[in-house]
Amino acid sequence: MQFVNDLNYLTLKGITMDRGYGEKGHGYGHLYSRYFSELNFKNVLKILEIGVSDCDSQIFWKLYFPYANYYGIDVRDFSHKEEDRIHIFRGNQAKREDLQKFINLYGSDFDIIIDDGGHLVSQQQISLGHLFPHLKAGGLYICEDLLTSNDSFSFPNLK
């Protein structure tokens, strides 16, 4: 499989994460580029993402980190998306027992953990508390969308 270790190039080719990346998506690509470019992509072997969404980012990370296995946790059933180096687990990030079942099945030592799941503070706290010990020393734990991590938050009407 061909791989490209350049987030901007992948985006220009229409391979996106999070349904858009940049102008159409959250715009985290420039931040990811900064932190991920410092990693030796050959040494990144395990990536966990909470919140599988439409499975866009799995393909994106598979190309960006060509030696890594991608693991996803989502409350929806994505078993039909299982393929080489992509493993999806159906579970709820707010349930410690689901997170433990995931760890029992797939192990520890994640290089990167990205929480793009339920976006509630309680969910993020449970995931962080349970999964952080399973991150490699020097690994990255990323919690997306902290701006929306409140039940009472609503986006302003931007026009």
Backbone as ProteinMPNN parsed JSONL, in Angstrom:
{"seq_chain_A": "MQFVNDLNYLTLKGITMDRGYGEKGHGYGHLYSRYFSELNFKNVLKILEIGVSDCDSQIFWKLYFPYANYYGIDVRDFSHKEEDRIHIFRGNQAKREDLQKFINLYGSDFDIIIDDGGHLVSQQQISLGHLFPHLKAGGLYICEDLLTSNDSFSFPNLK", "coords_chain_A": {"N_chain_A": [[0.836, -1.185, 0.0], [0.486, 2.218, -0.787], [1.775, 5.046, 0.946], [1.515, 8.251, 2.479], [3.213, 10.621, 4.187], [2.197, 13.193, 4.883], [0.016, 15.457, 5.926], [-1.241, 17.675, 4.675], [-0.932, 17.12, 1.93], [-2.438, 14.753, 1.685], [-4.954, 15.787, 2.236], [-5.323, 17.571, 0.092], [-5.575, 15.727, -1.921], [-8.053, 14.803, -1.48], [-8.43, 12.978, 0.501], [-9.638, 12.695, 3.543], [-9.921, 13.49, 7.065], [-12.334, 13.235, 9.597], [-14.646, 14.084, 8.146], [-13.902, 16.286, 6.526], [-11.725, 18.065, 7.431], [-9.79, 20.885, 7.87], [-11.064, 23.597, 6.118], [-13.661, 22.554, 5.756], [-14.047, 20.817, 7.863], [-13.179, 20.282, 11.301], [-10.752, 21.581, 11.44], [-8.439, 20.709, 12.664], [-6.212, 19.741, 11.483], [-3.853, 21.282, 11.021], [-2.843, 21.433, 13.598], [-2.488, 18.729, 14.235], [-0.576, 18.143, 12.279], [1.625, 19.566, 13.237], [2.262, 18.272, 15.707], [2.327, 15.521, 15.06], [4.223, 15.4, 13.052], [6.578, 15.469, 14.383], [6.831, 12.96, 15.354], [8.295, 9.766, 14.785], [7.144, 8.235, 12.111], [7.425, 5.564, 11.558], [7.614, 4.365, 13.965], [5.165, 4.583, 15.164], [2.756, 2.509, 16.124], [0.287, 1.791, 17.17], [-2.864, 3.168, 17.17], [-5.571, 4.66, 18.742], [-8.889, 5.622, 18.386], [-11.595, 7.219, 19.74], [-14.882, 7.326, 18.891], [-15.944, 6.751, 15.961], [-17.334, 7.742, 13.802], [-17.932, 8.449, 10.432], [-16.073, 6.722, 9.45], [-14.038, 7.953, 8.035], [-11.612, 8.946, 9.057], [-10.157, 6.673, 9.737], [-9.093, 5.553, 7.388], [-7.574, 7.685, 6.611], [-5.64, 7.873, 8.742], [-4.478, 5.404, 8.434], [-3.11, 5.666, 6.042], [-1.398, 7.781, 6.677], [0.101, 6.878, 8.877], [1.792, 4.32, 8.138], [2.571, 1.9, 9.297], [1.056, 1.42, 11.441], [-1.521, -0.022, 13.482], [-4.932, 0.6, 13.508], [-7.371, 1.394, 15.868], [-10.727, 1.563, 16.81], [-13.338, 2.879, 18.86], [-16.755, 2.832, 19.252], [-20.242, 3.567, 19.754], [-21.918, 2.637, 17.864], [-22.425, -0.054, 15.488], [-19.789, -1.064, 13.66], [-18.708, -3.289, 12.52], [-18.621, -4.211, 9.949], [-16.696, -2.7, 8.781], [-14.24, -3.678, 9.396], [-10.952, -4.344, 8.489], [-7.722, -4.888, 7.0], [-5.443, -3.904, 9.361], [-7.297, -2.209, 10.57], [-9.439, -1.989, 13.236], [-12.482, -2.206, 14.752], [-14.341, -1.567, 17.627], [-17.313, -2.179, 19.293], [-18.624, -0.191, 21.669], [-19.231, 1.757, 24.662], [-17.903, 4.766, 25.579], [-18.393, 5.888, 28.024], [-18.701, 3.887, 29.783], [-16.902, 2.11, 31.974], [-16.562, -0.645, 32.032], [-16.903, -1.377, 29.348], [-14.686, -0.113, 28.194], [-12.678, -1.538, 29.478], [-13.149, -4.105, 28.471], [-12.43, -3.638, 25.838], [-9.643, -3.088, 26.153], [-8.85, -5.559, 27.208], [-9.241, -7.123, 24.948], [-7.656, -5.924, 22.888], [-5.298, -4.998, 24.035], [-2.626, -2.914, 25.405], [-0.396, -0.089, 25.343], [-0.64, 2.12, 23.483], [0.264, 4.416, 20.97], [-0.919, 6.758, 20.198], [-3.85, 8.265, 21.34], [-7.006, 9.324, 20.525], [-9.667, 11.199, 21.511], [-12.628, 11.599, 20.25], [-15.241, 11.267, 20.771], [-18.208, 11.083, 22.533], [-18.29, 13.723, 23.548], [-19.118, 14.813, 25.971], [-18.266, 16.112, 29.159], [-18.215, 14.276, 31.279], [-18.005, 11.817, 29.911], [-15.531, 12.14, 28.622], [-13.841, 12.372, 30.832], [-14.069, 9.848, 32.043], [-13.05, 8.195, 29.994], [-10.426, 9.244, 29.696], [-9.392, 8.797, 32.294], [-9.49, 6.003, 32.398], [-8.148, 5.075, 30.092], [-5.714, 6.428, 29.804], [-3.566, 5.234, 31.321], [-2.912, 3.225, 29.543], [-1.504, 4.25, 27.512], [1.512, 4.638, 25.719], [4.66, 5.585, 27.184], [5.527, 8.884, 26.542], [3.668, 9.042, 24.565], [0.793, 10.423, 22.779], [-2.148, 11.875, 23.992], [-5.106, 12.94, 22.875], [-7.74, 15.119, 23.186], [-10.49, 15.955, 21.597], [-12.636, 18.696, 20.638], [-13.236, 20.148, 23.011], [-14.506, 22.512, 23.421], [-17.175, 21.977, 23.052], [-17.913, 20.421, 25.151], [-20.088, 20.255, 27.008], [-23.264, 19.822, 28.296], [-25.093, 21.909, 28.104], [-24.189, 23.541, 26.114], [-24.479, 25.318, 23.073], [-24.049, 25.963, 19.604], [-23.391, 29.266, 18.515], [-25.539, 31.262, 16.45], [-24.171, 31.617, 13.556], [-23.73, 33.812, 10.95]], "CA_chain_A": [[0.0, 0.0, 0.0], [1.186, 3.488, -0.814], [1.472, 5.907, 2.068], [1.992, 9.62, 2.367], [3.381, 11.161, 5.524], [1.979, 14.628, 4.778], [-1.419, 15.701, 6.104], [-1.744, 18.62, 3.686], [-1.016, 16.425, 0.646], [-3.598, 13.86, 1.739], [-6.157, 16.615, 2.162], [-5.455, 18.057, -1.284], [-5.991, 14.603, -2.759], [-9.425, 14.446, -1.145], [-8.46, 11.99, 1.579], [-9.843, 13.579, 4.684], [-10.328, 12.958, 8.353], [-13.434, 13.945, 10.238], [-15.56, 14.638, 7.165], [-13.58, 17.576, 5.945], [-10.394, 18.562, 7.759], [-9.527, 22.21, 7.33], [-12.202, 24.498, 5.983], [-14.938, 21.855, 5.857], [-14.124, 20.059, 9.103], [-12.833, 20.983, 12.525], [-9.539, 22.357, 11.26], [-7.376, 20.244, 13.548], [-5.108, 19.233, 10.687], [-2.611, 22.019, 11.238], [-2.324, 21.044, 14.908], [-1.999, 17.366, 14.105], [0.664, 18.188, 11.503], [2.707, 20.038, 14.096], [2.646, 17.268, 16.7], [2.598, 14.226, 14.459], [5.436, 15.461, 12.236], [7.713, 15.232, 15.279], [6.898, 11.532, 15.633], [8.83, 8.914, 13.734], [5.951, 7.503, 11.68], [7.703, 4.131, 11.553], [7.499, 3.864, 15.332], [3.772, 4.656, 15.597], [2.23, 1.192, 15.799], [-1.092, 1.607, 17.634], [-3.649, 4.392, 17.305], [-6.949, 4.442, 19.195], [-9.774, 6.774, 18.253], [-12.934, 7.066, 20.297], [-15.788, 8.033, 17.991], [-15.547, 6.319, 14.623], [-18.053, 8.594, 12.857], [-18.206, 7.841, 9.127], [-14.894, 5.916, 9.101], [-13.108, 8.69, 7.188], [-10.288, 9.121, 9.643], [-9.439, 5.405, 9.769], [-8.342, 5.456, 6.145], [-6.612, 8.774, 6.685], [-4.53, 7.503, 9.628], [-3.835, 4.218, 7.86], [-2.169, 6.168, 5.043], [-0.414, 8.664, 7.303], [0.957, 6.025, 9.699], [1.685, 3.09, 7.36], [2.892, 0.691, 10.059], [0.195, 1.394, 12.625], [-2.856, -0.602, 13.524], [-5.917, 1.578, 13.951], [-8.443, 0.821, 16.689], [-11.791, 2.515, 17.059], [-14.423, 2.544, 19.791], [-17.954, 3.603, 18.94], [-21.462, 2.923, 20.231], [-22.575, 2.025, 16.71], [-21.791, -1.267, 14.991], [-19.008, -0.875, 12.442], [-17.969, -4.532, 12.269], [-18.471, -4.357, 8.503], [-15.547, -1.902, 8.361], [-12.988, -4.342, 9.768], [-10.071, -4.693, 7.387], [-6.316, -4.938, 7.373], [-4.946, -2.863, 10.266], [-8.385, -1.403, 11.144], [-10.211, -2.816, 14.169], [-13.525, -1.385, 15.369], [-14.957, -2.197, 18.8], [-18.579, -1.55, 19.669], [-18.645, 0.047, 23.1], [-19.589, 3.08, 25.127], [-16.772, 5.336, 26.3], [-18.824, 6.283, 29.369], [-18.796, 2.674, 30.597], [-15.566, 1.568, 32.236], [-16.517, -2.066, 31.679], [-16.689, -1.464, 27.899], [-13.295, 0.244, 27.943], [-11.839, -2.645, 29.933], [-13.301, -5.187, 27.483], [-11.601, -3.247, 24.696], [-8.239, -3.3, 26.533], [-8.643, -7.011, 27.306], [-9.226, -7.673, 23.594], [-6.627, -5.358, 22.012], [-4.069, -4.695, 24.745], [-2.219, -1.562, 25.8], [0.739, 0.497, 24.623], [-1.053, 2.939, 22.345], [1.121, 5.563, 20.681], [-1.804, 7.918, 20.108], [-5.272, 8.07, 21.641], [-7.785, 10.511, 20.156], [-11.042, 11.136, 21.996], [-13.566, 12.382, 19.445], [-16.459, 10.503, 21.006], [-19.469, 11.677, 22.937], [-18.105, 15.149, 23.765], [-19.548, 15.278, 27.284], [-17.16, 16.114, 30.106], [-18.218, 13.018, 32.03], [-17.491, 10.773, 29.024], [-14.11, 12.388, 28.408], [-13.133, 12.086, 32.074], [-14.024, 8.394, 32.216], [-12.116, 7.66, 28.999], [-9.074, 9.656, 30.052], [-8.993, 8.093, 33.512], [-9.333, 4.56, 32.171], [-7.27, 4.74, 28.978], [-4.39, 7.063, 29.877], [-2.527, 4.277, 31.72], [-2.625, 2.314, 28.439], [-0.753, 5.029, 26.534], [2.96, 4.482, 25.866], [5.406, 6.744, 27.674], [5.82, 9.774, 25.428], [2.575, 9.024, 23.6], [-0.09, 11.591, 22.739], [-3.577, 11.705, 24.274], [-5.748, 14.122, 22.322], [-9.165, 15.206, 23.475], [-11.043, 16.925, 20.657], [-13.928, 19.36, 20.822], [-13.484, 20.556, 24.398], [-15.43, 23.637, 23.35], [-18.559, 21.497, 23.064], [-17.998, 19.403, 26.2], [-21.037, 20.68, 28.022], [-24.637, 19.532, 27.856], [-25.873, 23.124, 27.859], [-23.563, 24.32, 25.049], [-25.03, 25.291, 21.712], [-23.297, 26.846, 18.733], [-24.083, 30.508, 18.203], [-26.033, 31.348, 15.094], [-23.179, 32.35, 12.778], [-24.174, 34.117, 9.578]], "C_chain_A": [[0.873, 1.239, 0.0], [0.822, 4.273, 0.441], [2.087, 7.263, 1.845], [2.037, 10.198, 3.772], [3.272, 12.685, 5.493], [0.473, 14.886, 4.83], [-1.977, 16.63, 5.034], [-1.889, 17.968, 2.314], [-2.235, 15.507, 0.616], [-4.892, 14.644, 1.586], [-6.381, 17.116, 0.738], [-5.921, 16.959, -2.232], [-7.4, 14.126, -2.417], [-9.541, 13.358, -0.1], [-8.514, 12.769, 2.879], [-10.118, 12.818, 5.962], [-11.486, 13.809, 8.838], [-14.293, 14.722, 9.244], [-15.161, 16.027, 6.691], [-12.196, 18.1, 6.229], [-10.161, 19.921, 7.122], [-10.799, 23.022, 7.267], [-13.54, 23.802, 6.192], [-15.119, 21.153, 7.198], [-13.77, 20.922, 10.299], [-11.612, 21.873, 12.369], [-8.407, 21.94, 12.173], [-6.139, 19.813, 12.783], [-3.805, 19.955, 10.92], [-2.002, 21.698, 12.598], [-1.754, 19.633, 14.869], [-0.674, 17.35, 13.332], [1.84, 18.575, 12.387], [3.186, 18.943, 15.051], [3.04, 15.935, 16.071], [3.865, 14.245, 13.612], [6.686, 15.232, 13.083], [7.863, 13.753, 15.633], [7.594, 10.81, 14.48], [7.688, 7.995, 13.309], [6.175, 6.003, 11.638], [7.537, 3.521, 12.942], [6.072, 3.94, 15.883], [3.083, 3.371, 15.147], [0.779, 0.981, 16.209], [-1.75, 2.958, 17.859], [-5.058, 3.99, 17.723], [-7.727, 5.726, 19.008], [-11.136, 6.412, 18.816], [-13.857, 7.928, 19.444], [-15.378, 7.776, 16.553], [-16.186, 7.185, 13.537], [-18.324, 7.849, 11.557], [-17.028, 7.035, 8.593], [-13.93, 6.631, 8.164], [-11.699, 8.688, 7.768], [-9.49, 7.825, 9.694], [-8.551, 5.256, 8.536], [-7.241, 6.504, 6.13], [-5.403, 8.372, 7.525], [-3.783, 6.287, 9.096], [-2.804, 4.635, 6.798], [-1.054, 6.99, 5.684], [0.584, 7.889, 8.159], [0.928, 4.606, 9.111], [1.977, 1.804, 8.124], [1.959, 0.502, 11.249], [-1.066, 0.573, 12.402], [-3.774, 0.456, 14.11], [-7.013, 0.841, 14.712], [-9.467, 1.922, 16.938], [-12.78, 1.972, 18.07], [-15.598, 3.434, 19.428], [-19.174, 2.841, 19.444], [-22.223, 2.255, 19.089], [-21.783, 0.814, 16.227], [-21.115, -0.989, 13.654], [-18.222, -2.132, 12.097], [-17.754, -4.76, 10.775], [-17.267, -3.572, 7.971], [-14.214, -2.53, 8.742], [-12.215, -4.688, 8.5], [-8.645, -4.679, 7.897], [-5.923, -3.698, 8.169], [-6.027, -1.941, 10.823], [-9.277, -2.322, 11.958], [-11.21, -1.91, 14.907], [-14.202, -2.195, 16.474], [-16.232, -1.437, 19.136], [-18.622, -1.434, 21.189], [-18.94, 1.501, 23.406], [-18.449, 3.626, 25.971], [-17.129, 5.756, 27.717], [-18.945, 5.078, 30.306], [-17.415, 2.065, 30.758], [-15.464, 0.094, 31.845], [-16.338, -2.261, 30.175], [-15.235, -1.139, 27.555], [-12.354, -0.882, 28.365], [-11.946, -3.84, 28.989], [-12.446, -4.9, 26.249], [-10.126, -3.524, 24.988], [-7.93, -4.79, 26.633], [-8.5, -7.644, 25.922], [-8.007, -7.218, 22.789], [-5.333, -4.952, 22.718], [-3.836, -3.217, 24.99], [-1.179, -1.02, 24.837], [0.329, 1.234, 23.354], [-0.104, 4.116, 22.199], [0.32, 6.855, 20.69], [-3.201, 7.475, 20.494], [-5.968, 9.389, 21.348], [-9.208, 10.306, 20.652], [-11.882, 12.118, 21.196], [-14.942, 11.737, 19.567], [-17.653, 11.361, 21.363], [-19.437, 13.154, 23.26], [-18.676, 15.674, 25.077], [-18.367, 15.167, 28.24], [-17.089, 14.789, 30.849], [-17.661, 11.873, 31.186], [-15.979, 10.914, 28.838], [-13.295, 12.066, 29.659], [-13.007, 10.577, 32.305], [-13.004, 7.786, 31.254], [-10.673, 8.0, 29.357], [-8.575, 8.88, 31.267], [-8.711, 6.618, 33.27], [-8.269, 4.241, 31.122], [-5.873, 5.332, 29.073], [-3.295, 6.098, 30.347], [-2.136, 3.296, 30.607], [-1.93, 3.013, 27.272], [0.738, 4.808, 26.787], [3.56, 5.74, 26.48], [5.805, 7.598, 26.475], [4.744, 9.81, 24.368], [1.725, 10.283, 23.699], [-1.524, 11.178, 23.046], [-4.233, 13.014, 23.864], [-7.234, 14.058, 22.621], [-9.731, 16.326, 22.607], [-12.308, 17.573, 21.212], [-14.232, 19.71, 22.272], [-14.457, 21.727, 24.469], [-16.882, 23.186, 23.495], [-18.826, 20.513, 24.192], [-18.93, 19.792, 27.34], [-22.443, 20.434, 27.494], [-25.41, 20.785, 27.471], [-25.297, 23.971, 26.727], [-24.363, 24.219, 23.765], [-24.239, 26.292, 20.864], [-24.085, 28.143, 18.509], [-24.528, 30.503, 16.752], [-25.075, 32.237, 14.288], [-23.692, 32.559, 11.365], [-23.217, 35.059, 8.924]], "O_chain_A": [[1.881, 1.3, 0.704], [-0.3, 4.178, 0.939], [3.064, 7.406, 1.109], [1.019, 10.256, 4.462], [4.141, 13.386, 6.011], [-0.252, 14.569, 3.887], [-3.078, 16.399, 4.535], [-2.862, 18.231, 1.607], [-2.978, 15.487, -0.365], [-5.812, 14.214, 0.891], [-7.505, 17.088, 0.238], [-6.586, 17.235, -3.23], [-7.886, 13.156, -2.998], [-10.638, 12.864, 0.16], [-7.545, 13.423, 3.264], [-10.5, 11.648, 5.938], [-11.579, 14.99, 8.502], [-14.625, 15.884, 9.478], [-16.033, 16.869, 6.477], [-11.533, 18.556, 5.297], [-10.333, 20.062, 5.911], [-11.529, 23.124, 8.253], [-14.462, 24.398, 6.748], [-16.252, 20.923, 7.62], [-14.023, 22.126, 10.316], [-11.464, 22.84, 13.116], [-7.501, 22.731, 12.434], [-5.106, 19.543, 13.397], [-2.754, 19.321, 11.01], [-0.779, 21.689, 12.741], [-0.674, 19.373, 15.4], [0.246, 16.618, 13.697], [2.917, 17.986, 12.298], [4.389, 18.719, 15.183], [3.993, 15.296, 16.518], [4.52, 13.213, 13.467], [7.731, 14.845, 12.56], [8.9, 13.339, 16.15], [7.478, 11.222, 13.326], [7.306, 7.087, 14.047], [5.211, 5.239, 11.678], [7.342, 2.314, 13.081], [5.802, 3.412, 16.962], [2.852, 3.161, 13.956], [0.104, 0.104, 15.671], [-1.264, 3.783, 18.633], [-5.662, 3.095, 17.132], [-7.281, 6.797, 19.422], [-11.748, 5.422, 18.414], [-13.629, 9.129, 19.297], [-14.557, 8.503, 15.994], [-15.615, 7.336, 12.457], [-18.878, 6.75, 11.57], [-16.991, 6.702, 7.408], [-13.082, 5.981, 7.552], [-10.722, 8.458, 7.057], [-8.26, 7.867, 9.694], [-7.386, 4.873, 8.647], [-6.12, 6.243, 5.693], [-4.265, 8.511, 7.077], [-2.574, 6.165, 9.296], [-1.747, 4.016, 6.682], [0.103, 6.9, 5.273], [1.774, 8.203, 8.166], [0.124, 3.78, 9.542], [1.658, 0.719, 7.639], [2.074, -0.481, 11.98], [-1.598, 0.49, 11.295], [-3.432, 1.122, 15.087], [-7.516, -0.191, 14.267], [-9.114, 3.063, 17.238], [-13.032, 0.769, 18.133], [-15.451, 4.65, 19.311], [-19.146, 1.615, 19.549], [-23.078, 1.402, 19.326], [-20.597, 0.683, 16.531], [-21.775, -0.715, 12.651], [-17.179, -2.05, 11.449], [-16.802, -5.435, 10.383], [-16.865, -3.766, 6.824], [-13.162, -1.968, 8.439], [-12.767, -5.257, 7.558], [-8.398, -4.482, 9.087], [-6.061, -2.573, 7.687], [-5.695, -0.967, 11.498], [-9.807, -3.308, 11.445], [-10.817, -0.969, 15.596], [-14.583, -3.35, 16.278], [-16.229, -0.211, 19.25], [-18.653, -2.436, 21.903], [-18.903, 2.361, 22.526], [-18.069, 3.016, 26.97], [-16.233, 5.96, 28.536], [-19.255, 5.236, 31.487], [-16.828, 1.566, 29.798], [-14.418, -0.363, 31.384], [-15.684, -3.218, 29.76], [-14.626, -1.811, 26.722], [-11.356, -1.15, 27.696], [-10.95, -4.516, 28.732], [-11.82, -5.8, 25.69], [-9.433, -4.125, 24.166], [-6.871, -5.236, 26.193], [-7.729, -8.587, 25.743], [-7.392, -8.021, 22.088], [-4.363, -4.593, 22.051], [-4.726, -2.386, 24.807], [-1.094, -1.433, 23.681], [0.885, 0.998, 22.281], [0.284, 4.739, 23.188], [0.8, 7.902, 21.123], [-3.682, 6.438, 20.036], [-5.574, 10.439, 21.855], [-9.877, 9.35, 20.26], [-11.848, 13.324, 21.441], [-15.703, 11.669, 18.602], [-18.058, 12.244, 20.607], [-20.489, 13.793, 23.248], [-18.713, 16.889, 25.275], [-17.565, 14.238, 28.142], [-16.002, 14.24, 31.028], [-16.917, 11.039, 31.702], [-15.243, 9.929, 28.89], [-12.184, 11.546, 29.56], [-11.952, 10.095, 32.716], [-12.188, 6.957, 31.655], [-9.8, 7.132, 29.321], [-7.457, 8.366, 31.261], [-7.799, 6.049, 33.869], [-7.561, 3.242, 31.247], [-4.936, 4.793, 28.484], [-2.186, 6.143, 29.813], [-1.123, 2.606, 30.727], [-1.785, 2.446, 26.189], [1.178, 4.792, 27.936], [3.024, 6.835, 26.311], [6.359, 7.086, 25.502], [4.876, 10.523, 23.374], [1.916, 11.105, 24.595], [-2.053, 10.247, 22.439], [-3.951, 14.067, 24.436], [-7.896, 13.059, 22.339], [-9.477, 17.504, 22.858], [-12.95, 17.057, 22.127], [-15.374, 19.58, 22.712], [-15.151, 21.905, 25.47], [-17.72, 23.932, 24.001], [-19.857, 19.84, 24.193], [-18.572, 19.663, 28.511], [-22.762, 20.803, 26.364], [-26.285, 20.734, 26.607], [-25.856, 25.02, 26.406], [-24.864, 23.15, 23.417], [-23.815, 27.338, 21.357], [-25.303, 28.112, 18.333], [-23.945, 29.807, 15.922], [-25.168, 33.464, 14.339], [-24.043, 31.605, 10.67], [-23.414, 35.436, 7.769]]}, "name": "protein", "num_of_chains": 1, "seq": "MQFVNDLNYLTLKGITMDRGYGEKGHGYGHLYSRYFSELNFKNVLKILEIGVSDCDSQIFWKLYFPYANYYGIDVRDFSHKEEDRIHIFRGNQAKREDLQKFINLYGSDFDIIIDDGGHLVSQQQISLGHLFPHLKAGGLYICEDLLTSNDSFSFPNLK"}
